[in-house]
Amino acid sequence: MTANIDNLKAGGASERRSALLGLARRLTNKRAAPLFVLIALCVLITIANPSFIEPRNLVRIANSAAVPLTLAMGLTFIILLGSIDLSVEGSLSVAAMVVVLLAANDANTNQFGWLAVFAAIAASTVMGLATGLIQTMLRIPSFMATLGVWFIGLGISVYMLGGSAVRLMDPSIRNLALARFAGLPLGVWVALGAFAFACTIQYHTRLGRYIMAIGGGEDLAELSGVNVRRVRILAFGLAGFFFGMAGVLSAAQLGRSDAVIADGRLFAAVTAVVVGGTALTGGEGGVVNTLIGVLIVTILGNGMILLGVSPYVQQTAQGLMIIAAVALSLDRIRLQIVK
C-alpha cells in the first residue's frame, strides 16, 4: 500500500515537472518572443518615465500606430508569400494624392466627398493588381517589379500635385484624424477595422490558406491544385487595398498631400512585420504577429522620445532591432544557402 502511494506521488511529481517544462518551452518559443518583448518594453519605459502610461500618451501611441498598422497588414500578406513589396510608398502617395485632389482642397474646385476616399482606395488596389500581373506574367522578381511600381507611383503623385503640397479641406474626411469615438481618433478605429479584416482573410478564407501554403512551399502548393498565379495577383491587389486605406489616413492626419507624405513608410512597415515574427522566407507568422510588431516599433519610438533619446540613436536602434528580428526568425538548420 505504501509503495503504491509512493508511486502515485512520484507520478504526480513527474507530471508536474513535465507541465513546467512544457510551459517553459512555450514561453521561450520564438513565436511568443515578440509578445514578451512588447511587455518588457512597456514595463521598462514605465519605470524610466511613468508618464508613458498616462491616457493622453497611450492615445498618442494608438494614433501613431494607425497608419503603420494599416500598411503592415497589406505587406504581411506579400511577405507570407515569400515575396516583398517595395511599392508601399508609391501606392500610399497615389492614394493620398487622389483623395486630396478629388475632395475639397485649395488647388481645384472638386468636392466629391467620400467618393474621393473610395476612388483613392480603388486606385491603390488597381496598382497592386497591376504589380501582381507584372510580377507573374512577365516572371519578374517581386523585388524589381514592386521597385518599379514604387517609382511610377511617386512620379504620378508628384506630377498631379504639381510638385507642391495641396491641402485637404473636406471636414468629414479630416474628421478621421480630428474626431473621436470612445476616446480614440476615428483613424484608430479604421486601422483596427483593417486589422479585423486582415484576420478574417488570413484565418477564415481560402485565399489566406493559399497564401500560407505558397509561402510554405510554392511547388507543393501548385501540385496540390493551388492556382499560384491567381493567388499572387489577388495578394498584391489586397496589399494595394490596405496601402490605399493608409494613404487616406495619412492625408487625413496631415491635412494635405505632397511629394514626401510617404517618406519612411516602407522602412517602418517592413520593420513592424519582421519584428513581429513573420519570416521573410514566407509561410510563417501573420497579421497578429504584425500587430505586435507595430506596437513594439511605435512604443519604442515613443519611449525614446519621452526619454530624450536623439533621433539618430532611434534610427540606429530600429536598424539593430531589424537585424536581431531577422536573425531570430530564420531557421538556420534548414537554410542551407544564404543569398
GICORJO-V71242 format. One record per backbone hydrogen bond with DSSP energy under -1.0 kcal/mol. CO is the residue of the C=O (numbers start at 1). NH is the residue of the N-H. E is the energy in kcal/mol with one decimal. If there is no record, write none. Layout:
{{CO	NH	E} {CO	NH	E}}
This chain:
{{1	5	-2.1} {2	6	-2.4} {3	7	-2.4} {4	8	-2.5} {5	9	-2.5} {6	10	-2.6} {7	11	-2.7} {8	12	-2.6} {9	13	-2.4} {10	14	-2.4} {11	15	-2.3} {12	16	-2.3} {13	17	-2.4} {14	18	-2.4} {15	19	-2.5} {16	20	-2.6} {17	21	-2.7} {18	22	-2.5} {19	23	-2.4} {20	24	-2.5} {21	25	-2.4} {22	26	-2.1} {23	27	-2.4} {24	28	-1.9} {29	32	-1.2} {32	36	-1.6} {33	37	-2.5} {34	38	-2.4} {35	39	-2.3} {36	40	-2.7} {37	41	-2.6} {38	42	-2.2} {39	43	-2.3} {40	44	-2.7} {41	45	-2.4} {42	46	-2.1} {43	47	-2.1} {44	48	-2.1} {45	49	-2.8} {49	52	-2.2} {50	53	-1.4} {51	54	-1.3} {54	58	-2.2} {55	59	-2.3} {56	60	-1.6} {57	61	-2.2} {58	62	-2.3} {59	63	-2.5} {60	64	-2.2} {61	65	-1.7} {65	69	-2.5} {66	70	-1.9} {67	71	-2.6} {68	72	-2.7} {69	73	-1.7} {70	74	-1.2} {71	75	-2.0} {72	76	-2.1} {73	77	-1.1} {75	79	-2.3} {76	80	-2.5} {78	83	-2.0} {79	82	-1.4} {80	283	-2.1} {87	91	-2.9} {88	92	-2.5} {89	93	-2.2} {90	94	-2.0} {91	95	-2.3} {92	96	-2.5} {93	97	-2.5} {94	98	-2.7} {95	99	-2.3} {96	100	-1.9} {97	101	-2.5} {98	102	-1.9} {99	103	-1.6} {102	112	-2.5} {104	169	-3.2} {112	115	-1.9} {113	116	-1.5} {114	118	-1.9} {115	119	-2.3} {116	120	-2.1} {117	121	-2.3} {118	122	-2.4} {119	123	-2.5} {120	124	-2.0} {121	125	-2.2} {122	126	-2.5} {123	127	-1.8} {124	128	-2.0} {125	129	-2.5} {126	130	-2.7} {127	131	-2.2} {128	132	-2.3} {129	133	-2.4} {130	134	-2.7} {131	135	-2.7} {132	136	-2.4} {133	137	-2.9} {134	138	-1.4} {141	145	-2.5} {142	146	-2.5} {143	147	-1.4} {144	148	-2.1} {145	149	-1.8} {146	150	-2.3} {147	151	-1.8} {148	152	-2.1} {149	153	-2.8} {150	154	-2.3} {151	155	-2.4} {152	156	-2.5} {153	157	-2.4} {154	158	-2.6} {155	159	-2.3} {156	160	-2.6} {157	161	-1.9} {158	163	-2.0} {161	164	-1.1} {166	257	-1.8} {170	174	-2.3} {171	175	-1.4} {173	176	-1.7} {174	177	-1.9} {174	178	-1.8} {175	179	-1.8} {176	187	-2.7} {179	186	-1.9} {181	184	-1.8} {184	181	-2.9} {185	188	-1.1} {185	189	-1.1} {186	190	-2.2} {187	191	-2.2} {188	192	-2.3} {189	193	-2.2} {190	194	-2.3} {191	195	-2.1} {192	196	-2.4} {193	197	-2.4} {194	198	-2.5} {195	199	-2.4} {196	200	-2.1} {197	201	-2.3} {198	202	-2.6} {199	203	-2.7} {200	204	-1.8} {205	209	-1.6} {206	210	-2.7} {207	211	-2.4} {208	212	-1.9} {209	213	-2.2} {210	214	-2.6} {211	215	-2.2} {212	216	-2.0} {213	217	-1.4} {217	221	-2.4} {218	222	-2.3} {219	223	-2.2} {220	224	-1.4} {221	226	-2.3} {222	225	-1.4} {226	228	-1.5} {227	231	-2.3} {228	232	-2.4} {229	233	-2.2} {230	234	-2.5} {231	235	-2.5} {232	236	-2.3} {233	237	-2.2} {234	238	-2.7} {235	239	-2.3} {236	240	-2.3} {237	241	-1.8} {238	242	-1.8} {239	243	-2.4} {240	244	-2.3} {241	245	-1.9} {242	246	-2.2} {243	247	-2.1} {244	248	-2.0} {245	249	-2.3} {246	250	-2.5} {247	251	-2.3} {248	252	-2.3} {249	253	-2.5} {250	254	-2.5} {251	255	-2.1} {255	168	-2.2} {257	166	-2.4} {258	261	-1.3} {260	263	-1.3} {262	265	-2.2} {264	268	-1.9} {265	269	-2.4} {266	270	-2.7} {267	271	-2.4} {268	272	-2.2} {269	273	-2.2} {270	274	-2.6} {271	275	-2.9} {272	276	-1.7} {273	278	-1.7} {274	277	-1.4} {279	282	-1.7} {284	279	-1.7} {286	290	-1.8} {287	291	-2.0} {288	292	-1.8} {289	293	-2.4} {290	294	-2.9} {291	295	-2.1} {292	296	-2.4} {293	297	-2.4} {294	298	-2.7} {295	299	-2.8} {296	300	-2.4} {297	301	-2.1} {298	302	-2.5} {299	303	-3.0} {300	304	-2.3} {301	305	-1.7} {302	306	-2.4} {303	307	-1.9} {304	309	-3.3} {305	308	-1.3} {310	314	-1.9} {311	315	-1.9} {312	316	-1.8} {313	317	-2.5} {314	318	-2.2} {315	319	-2.2} {316	320	-2.4} {317	321	-2.0} {318	322	-2.0} {319	323	-2.0} {320	324	-2.4} {321	325	-2.5} {322	326	-2.6} {323	327	-2.3} {324	328	-2.0} {325	329	-1.8} {326	330	-1.5} {330	332	-1.1} {331	335	-1.8} {334	336	-1.2}}
